[in-house]
Amino acid sequence: MSKRNLTLLTDLYELTMMQGYYEKGQNENVIFDVFFRQNPCNNGYSVCAGLDQVIDYIKNLHFTYDDVDYLRGLGIFKEDFLHYLSGFHFSGDIYAIPEGTVVFPKEPLLKVVAPIMEAQLVETAILNIINHQSLIATKTSRIVFAANGDGIMEFGLRRAQGPDAGLYGARAAMIGGCVGTSNVLAGQMFDVPVMGTHAHSWIMSFPDEYTAFKKYAETYPDGTVLLIDTYDVLKSGVPNAIRIAKEVLEPMGKRLKGVRIDSGDLAYLSKKTRKMLDDAGLTDCQIVASNSLDEYTISSLIDQGGCIDSFGVGERLITSKSEPVFGAVYKISAVKRDGEYQPRIKVSENVEKITNPGLKKVYRIYDETGKAVADLIGKYDEEIDLSKPFRYVDPVAPWRQRTFDNCTGKELQVPIFKDGKLVYEQPSLEEIRSYVNQQMKEEMWLEEQRFENPHVHYLDMTPNYYDMKMELLYKMQK
């Protein structure tokens, strides 16, 4: 899959603009920033994902003979431009915040520094990849937080919006904190655990539930998890599961690993099931719940005292049902003229749509306990000295006198491509997943993770950067 040529995965206007730049001889270096304006699901944070696929896309970026012939057939592109495309390759620089980093609105997740024709072409595919995977990783992180340490399994492939959404959604779900996926191809592609048991059809294909359970246990004695809600959980499913544990597995020296409930009142049924299993001496038997779960239903089940050890979450995770769009955008922030990058700003009557201009850096600021207290945007070439009180500007309330005291900082963006060559060492998916978990436990405030009215993470500016932005805004109004 990583070898696919996605060069034509773009909007037509990217190519028509490219031809316009080509004909006008306008191909100066520019800077584009990828950022988003608000967290999905009214969340207090997001988790960025998709960089690995962006890297694959850039590495494989080229126009084949068939691509050029197809574009020729549209009748809107001239031969000299098509000849240029036939030898096209990406020669610019890309900087990005590493995958799995907790991120916040209006800060640049990814920066493209390249000739304008190259920078224009890659817009659509980069947004497609980052928007989807960041959305699913963020949704998953919310669900994992709701589960309070209980395992979340991604079960959404059959309800995903197509094969790619199922595959890369599963990958993003692992970044967000899932312990495994039912998606076998995702398991192969991304080297992640695959999980699953059997369907109701297995039970119904046998003369009775006990026989179905028995055949399954004999086939998979080391990992027997039985689906107990095909007929009646408490009158049939649990008693038959206990019989299998005693009559089939224990004589083999095996234990019943778990039971799964996929319908009904999960809180009530899980508590009754737990008591029946414990009374039978099966205290180590796990209870798995599934059936249209999300962060809210899982929180409710836990609040009700549901005895559930892990959750299989499908459609509401893989489609991010509560918020189907991440909303990242790709905006030009500087143009190189006379050897210098001149800042550009988009002005709007909607304050949230005014962009942060220029060549810049973004830092995460930590207090003495290691908690992230704010993010900070500064000019690319200015020094950020946190060894002493550092004055910053809160753009929401710029009249306030603010300083960072006893703080440390970390630059968030790192080089990915330099002069078209990959310079970034890509971490494993498990390393990314562990990184997310470490941030959520050690760096993020609980107040930022709550579902209702979360604390808004501060995005501050250095005085130099704030003054530059204001000066540019005033200039644009003249």
N, C-alpha and C positions, 0 to 999 in steps of 0.2 A: 504494500500500500504506500510506503514512503517513497517509492520510485515513480509514482504517478506524476505525469506532467500536467500541472494545473494552471499553465500560463494563460489559457483562455477563460479561466474562472475569474472573470472580471466584468464590470459593467461596460457597455459599449462606449459611454462617454469618456472613459479613461483612454481608450484608443483614439477617439476622435480628437481629444485634447492633445494627445501625444503627436498626432499628425500635424495639428496646428502649431505646436511648439517646433516641430521639425521644419516645417515650411518657413517659419519666421526666424529660424536659426537661434531660437531661444532655448538654451539648455543649461543655464547656470545652476550651480548647486543651490539646493533649498533644504529646509528642515521641516519635516512633518512630525507632529506629535499624535500619538494614540492616547486618548483619555476618555473617561466616562463622567457624566454629570451627576448621577445619583445612584446610590446602592439599590440593587433589586430587592423586592419584598419589604421595603421600608427597613432594611437591615442597617446595622451600624458599621458594616465593613464589607469588603468583597475579597475574593481569593482569585488572583490572576492565574490563568492557565492557557495553554495552547502554544507556548513558545517553541516547543519541540517540533510541532507541525509547521510553524512558520519557518523554522530553520530548514526543514525538508523542502518546503515550497521554494524558498529562495535558492537552495542548492540545485534544484531541478528546473529552474526557470529558463526556458528557451522556447522559441517558436519552431515547430517542426515544419517540414514541407507541406504536410496536410493542413496545418494551422494557417500557413500563409496562403495556400490555395483557397481555403474557406473564406478568409478575409477578402481575398481578391474577388471572390464570387459575390460579396455583398455590394460591390459596385460603388463604394464610397472612399476607398483608399487608393492612393496613387502608387505607381510602380516603384518610384525611388524610395518611398516610405516603406513599402513592403520589403524591398531589398534591405533596408536598414533593420527591419524586424528579423529577417532571416539570420542575421549575425548578432542578435541582441544577447547580452548577458548583463547581470547586475554587477555594478562596479563600486557601489557606494558603501556606506557604513550604517550599521544598525546597533543601537544600544537598547537595552531592555531591563526592566525589573525582572529578576529571575522567577520562574514558575513557582507557584505555591506561596509567594509573598502575599501577606495581607495588605490590601491597597485601599485607597480612598478616593472619592470623587475629585476631579479636576487636576490630578497629578499625572504626569506623563508616564504611561506604562511602557511605551515603546517609542523610540525616536529613530526616524529614517533621515540620514544625511546623504543626499545623492543628487545627481543631475535630475532636473525636474521631470524629464520624460520617464526615467526609471522610477522615481519616487511616486509619480502619478499612477503608473501601471500596477504597483503592488498594493495599492490602497484596499481594493475590494476584498481580495483574498485574505489579507492580514486581518481585516475587520471580521470577516466571516469566521475565521478560525478562533480568534481571541474572544469575540463576543459569545460564541456558543460554549466554548469550554470554560470560560470564566463564569458564565451563568450557572452551569451545572455544578462546578466546583463550589461556588458560593452557596447554592441551594443545599448541596450535600453537607457542607460544613454546618449549616443551620440544623439539619436533621441529626447529624452526629452530636451536636451540642445538646439537642433535646433528649437524646438517648442516655446522656449522663454516664457514658462509659460502656454501655451495652453495644454489642457489635451491630453494625448496619451492613447488610448485603444488598448490592445493586441487582434488582430483578426486572429491569425495565425494557429489555430488548424488544419484546413483541409489541410494545406500545410506543416505541421511539419513532420519530418522524423520519424513517428511512435508515438504511444500513449504516451510513456514515455517522448519523446522529446517535445510533446505538453503540457503535464502536468507540467513537471519540467521547461520547457522553459517559461511557463506562470508564474510560481513562480519566476523565475529569472527576468522576465520582470517587475514584481511588485517590486522586489528589486531595479531594475534600474530606477524606477520612474513612471511606468504606473499607471493610476488611476483605471483601471479595466480590466477585460478579458471577452471574449465571451465564454470561456471554463467553462462549468457548473461544471464538475467534479473537476477542479482546484479550483473553487469557494468553493465547499463543502470541499475539502481536506485541503485547506490552509486558509479558512475563509477570502476570498477577494471579492470585489464587482464584480458581473457579469453584463455584459452590452450587449445590442443588440436590434435590431428593427425587421425588416422583410426583406425578399429577393425580388428580381424581380419576382419570381414565385408567390408571394402573389398577386402582381398587375395583373399579366397575367392570374391568375385563375378566375378573375372577368370579367364581360362584358366590363368594362371601368375603367380608372384610378380613377375617382372620386368615384365610388362605392367602389373600393378597399380601398381608403383612408377613406371613411366614415365608413366602417365596422371595420377597424382597430381602428379608433378614438373612436368608440362606445365601443369597447372591452377594450381599454387601455386609457381612457380619462385623467388619471393623468400623463401619460408618453408618449404622442404621438410624435414620431419622424418618419417622412415620407420620404421614399426613392423616390426621385423626378426625376431620370434620366432614367426611364424605356423607355419612349417614346421621350419626348423633354422637357428639363429642363425648359426653359424660356417660351415656348408657352403652355405647358401643366402642367408640374410638379408643378411649383411655383403657377400659377393661381389656380390650384385645391387644393393645400395645403392651400392657403389663403381662399378659399371657405370653406374648412373644419373648419378652425379656426373661421370663422364668423358664419357659418350656423349650425355647429354641436357642437363645443366645447364651444364657448362663451355663447350660451343659457344654457349650463350646468354649467356655472360659471368656466370653465376651459380655459387654455391657450395652444396654440400649443407650445410644448416644443422645437421641432427642426425639421430640414430637413437634409437629407444626400445626398451628390452628390458622385457617385461612378465611374464616367467616364467623358471623355471630358476634356476641358481646365479648370481645377479647379480654377485657379486664375481668369480668365475672368468670368466664370459662377458664382463663389461665390460673386464677386463684383456686378454683375447684380442682383443676387438673394437677396443680402443684401438690395439693393435699393428698390426692389419691396416689400420686407417684411416691410421695414421701412415706405414706402409710405402707406402701408395698416395698419399701426399702430402696427405692430408686431415686435417692436424693441427688445423685449426680446426673440424672437425666435432664437435659436442657429443654426449655420451652421456647419455640420460635413462633413469632407472629408475623403474618402478612395480611394483605387485603387493603389496598388503597390507602396506605399510610403516608403521613408527612410529619413535619415537626410538631404540628399542633395536636394531631391525634396521638402521637407518641408521648408528648408531654402530658396529655390528659390521661393516657393509660398508666403512666408512672405515678401521677398524682393520685389516681384511684387505687394504687397499691397492686397493680397488675403484676403477676409473677412471670415476667417475660425476660429471657436471657439475651435474645437477639431478635433483630427485625429484618425481614425481607421487604425492601421498599422498591416499588416499580414505577408506575406511570407518573406519579406526582414528583418523583425525583428526576427521571430521565427527560421529562418534558418541562421541568420547572413550572408546573401547572399554575402556581400562584403568581408568577411573573415571567412571561415567556420571552422577554427581550432584555438583554444586558445594556445595550445602548451606547457602546463605545463608538467614538467618532475619530476622524482622521483629518486634522486641520494643519494648514501651513502656519509656521510660526516665525520663519526667517527666510530671507533671500540673500544670497551672496552677491554683493556688488562692490566693485573696486577693492576686492580682497578682504572685505569685511562682511559679516552677517548682519543685515539690517532687519530689525524686528518687524513682524507683521501681527496685527491684531484684528480679530473679527468683533465688530461692535453690534450690539443688539439692544432693543428695548427690553428684552428679557435678560435680566442681570446674569442668570445662570448660563447664558449662551455667549457671554463675553469671554474670549479665550485668554490664556496666559501666554504672552508673546515672547519671542526671542530665544536665543541659545541659553539654556539654563541647566541647572542641576537640582535634583530633589534629594533631601536627606530625611532620615528618620531620627528623631531626637528622643533620647532615653533619660529617665531620671536615675538617681543613684541606686534604685532597687532593680533596675533593668526593665521597667515598664515604659512603653512607648507613649510619650506625653503629647507628641505633635509630629507633623511632617513639615518640612521647611523648603521653600523654593528660593533659590538664589541665582544670581547671574553666574554664567559658566566660569568666569575667570576670577571671581572674588573669593577671598579667604574666609572660611568659617572657623573661627577660633573659639572653641567652647571651654578652653582652660580658664576662662574668666567669664563673668556675666556678659551674655551676648544679647544685645537688643534686637528685637524683631517686631514686625508689624502684623497685627491681626487684621486682615483685609475687611472683615465684617465690622470691626470696631477700631479703625485706625487711630483714633484719638487716644486710645489707652496706651500708657507706657508699660511695656512688657519686656522682660528679660528671661532668658534661660539661665538658671543658676545650678551649678553642680551637675551639669548634664554632659552626656556624650552623644555623638552623632555618627551615622553611617550613611554613605552615599548609596542610593538604592539602585540606580541604573548601572549596568556593566556592559562592556563591549561584547557584541555578538558577531558581527561581521566588520572587517576592516578592508577597504578596497576590494570588496566582493568576496573576500576569503573568510571562512569560518575561523574564529579565534576563541570560541567559547567551548569549554568542556562541559558537555551535557550530563547532568546528574541522572541517576536511575529514577524510575517512578517511585520506588520505595523511599529513596532519599528525599524526594520532593514531598511525599506524604508525611514523612517524619518531620520535615521542616515546618509544614503547616501545623502539625500537632504541637511542636515546640513553641511556635509563636502564640498559638491560642492559649496555652497553659502558662507561659512565662512572660510574654510581652503585652498581650492584649488585656485590657481591663474588662472585668465581668460586665460592667455597665455598658460597654460597647457591644456585648454579645447578646444582651437581652432582646426579646422579640418586640416588646412594646416600648415605644419612645426610647430607643437606645441613645446613649451619649454620642454626640456628634464629635468625631475626631477632628482636631484642629489642623488646618492647612495654612501655615503662616508664611510670611515672606520676609526676606532681608530688607532693610530700609532701602538699599540701593536698587533692588529688583522692584520693590513697590513704587518707588519714585519713577523708575523707567516706565513702568506700566501706566501710571497716571499721566505722565507727560505724553505718552503715545495716545492715550484716550483723549486728552485735551486737544492734541494736534489734529486728530481725526474729526473733531467737531467743528473745526474752523472752516 
